[in-house]
């Protein structure tokens, strides 16, 4: 991909967020395509999310792969340094829906206990997960997590 289209028109806020996260997890250069001098507060929040940028810049340097696609649902995963995995769940469908990431799809042993950090919200989820993680999102929206096995 050549440059980010955030704030260039034609997409909703959720679609701009999906666009930015796919670029980040794909290790694409994060070249801003809008006039940053006049960018909205919303756009600046999207393109300056330090945890999403950190996925893009992770020293392991491995690009994400789409590991599952079912209808309008996609699961992307990328190994990160320190035995972590970045996961992007994308709902390209026309309605709110749940998407599940299974450990065996992303290289985590199925019985592993995992902590999950929502890197958009900058919050570690309180629950521990074994075998999978399910998240619900709006149409044309996504969720992005850093998963770290703890046992």
C-alpha positions as CSV (number, residue, x, y, z in Angstrom):
1,X,0.0,0.0,0.0
2,X,1.2,3.5,-0.7
3,X,-0.4,5.9,1.8
4,X,-3.1,6.2,4.4
5,X,-6.4,7.7,3.2
6,X,-7.6,8.8,6.7
7,X,-9.5,12.1,6.3
8,X,-9.4,12.1,2.5
9,X,-13.1,11.5,2.3
10,X,-15.4,8.6,1.4
11,X,-15.2,6.6,4.6
12,X,-16.8,6.7,8.0
13,X,-14.8,7.1,11.2
14,X,-14.9,3.3,11.8
15,X,-13.7,2.6,8.3
16,X,-10.8,5.0,8.7
17,X,-9.9,3.2,11.9
18,X,-10.0,-0.2,10.1
19,X,-7.9,1.3,7.3
20,X,-5.2,2.6,9.7
21,X,-5.1,-0.7,11.7
22,X,-4.8,-2.9,8.6
23,X,-1.9,-0.7,7.4
24,X,-0.3,-0.9,10.9
25,X,-0.6,-4.7,11.3
26,X,0.6,-5.2,7.7
27,X,3.8,-3.4,8.4
28,X,3.0,-0.9,5.7
29,X,4.7,2.5,5.8
30,X,2.4,4.8,7.8
31,X,2.5,7.7,5.2
32,X,-0.2,10.2,6.0
33,X,-2.1,11.1,2.9
34,X,-4.1,14.1,4.3
35,X,-3.0,17.6,5.1
36,X,-2.0,17.1,8.8
37,X,-1.9,20.9,9.3
38,X,-5.7,21.0,9.0
39,X,-6.5,17.5,10.2
40,X,-9.5,17.1,12.6
41,X,-9.1,16.1,16.2
42,X,-10.7,12.7,15.3
43,X,-8.1,12.1,12.5
44,X,-5.2,13.0,14.8
45,X,-6.5,10.5,17.4
46,X,-6.6,7.8,14.7
47,X,-3.2,8.4,13.2
48,X,-1.4,9.0,16.5
49,X,-2.4,5.9,18.5
50,X,0.9,4.9,20.0
51,X,0.0,1.3,20.7
52,X,-1.2,0.7,17.1
53,X,1.9,2.4,15.8
54,X,4.0,0.2,18.1
55,X,2.6,-2.9,16.3
56,X,3.7,-1.5,13.0
57,X,7.2,-0.8,14.4
58,X,7.6,-4.0,16.4
59,X,11.3,-5.1,16.2
60,X,10.4,-8.6,15.2
61,X,9.3,-7.1,11.9
62,X,6.9,-9.9,10.7
63,X,4.0,-8.8,8.6
64,X,0.5,-10.0,9.6
65,X,-1.5,-12.6,7.6
66,X,-5.2,-13.0,7.2
67,X,-5.7,-16.3,9.1
68,X,-9.4,-16.7,8.8
69,X,-12.2,-15.3,6.6
70,X,-15.8,-16.2,7.0
71,X,-18.3,-14.1,5.0
72,X,-17.6,-10.5,5.9
73,X,-15.5,-11.4,9.0
74,X,-11.7,-11.4,9.0
75,X,-9.1,-12.4,11.5
76,X,-5.5,-11.0,11.0
77,X,-2.6,-12.1,13.2
78,X,1.0,-11.1,13.5
79,X,3.7,-12.5,15.8
80,X,5.4,-9.7,17.9
81,X,8.5,-9.6,20.0
82,X,8.4,-11.0,23.6
83,X,6.1,-13.9,22.7
84,X,3.1,-11.7,21.9
85,X,0.6,-11.8,19.0
86,X,-1.2,-8.8,17.5
87,X,-4.7,-9.7,16.4
88,X,-7.1,-7.6,14.2
89,X,-10.8,-8.7,14.0
90,X,-12.6,-6.9,11.1
91,X,-16.3,-6.9,10.5
92,X,-16.8,-6.0,6.8
93,X,-20.4,-7.1,7.1
94,X,-23.5,-5.0,7.0
95,X,-24.6,-5.5,10.7
96,X,-23.1,-5.7,14.2
97,X,-21.6,-9.1,14.8
98,X,-19.2,-11.2,16.9
99,X,-15.9,-12.5,15.6
100,X,-13.8,-15.1,17.3
101,X,-10.0,-15.7,17.1
102,X,-8.9,-19.2,17.9
103,X,-5.5,-19.9,19.4
104,X,-4.7,-22.7,16.9
105,X,-5.2,-20.1,14.0
106,X,-2.6,-17.8,15.4
107,X,0.1,-20.1,16.7
108,X,-0.7,-20.1,20.4
109,X,-1.1,-23.5,22.0
110,X,-4.9,-24.2,22.5
111,X,-4.7,-24.7,26.2
112,X,-2.8,-21.5,26.9
113,X,-4.1,-18.9,29.3
114,X,-3.8,-15.5,27.6
115,X,-4.1,-11.9,28.7
116,X,-5.5,-9.5,26.1
117,X,-4.9,-5.8,25.7
118,X,-7.3,-3.6,23.7
119,X,-4.7,-1.3,22.1
120,X,-7.2,1.2,20.8
121,X,-8.7,1.7,24.3
122,X,-5.3,1.3,26.0
123,X,-6.8,-1.2,28.4
124,X,-5.9,-4.7,29.5
125,X,-9.1,-6.8,29.6
126,X,-9.9,-8.1,33.1
127,X,-10.8,-11.6,31.9
128,X,-8.3,-14.3,31.1
129,X,-8.9,-16.3,27.9
130,X,-8.3,-19.9,27.1
131,X,-8.6,-21.3,23.5
132,X,-10.1,-18.2,21.9
133,X,-11.3,-14.6,22.3
134,X,-14.6,-13.3,21.0
135,X,-15.4,-9.7,20.4
136,X,-18.5,-7.9,19.1
137,X,-18.2,-4.9,16.8
138,X,-20.3,-2.7,14.6
139,X,-20.6,-3.0,10.8
140,X,-17.4,-1.9,9.0
141,X,-15.5,-1.7,12.4
142,X,-12.7,-3.7,14.0
143,X,-11.1,-4.6,17.3
144,X,-7.3,-4.9,17.8
145,X,-5.6,-6.8,20.6
146,X,-2.2,-7.8,21.8
147,X,-2.4,-11.3,23.2
148,X,0.2,-12.6,25.6
149,X,0.2,-16.2,26.9
150,X,0.9,-16.3,30.6
151,X,0.6,-20.1,31.1
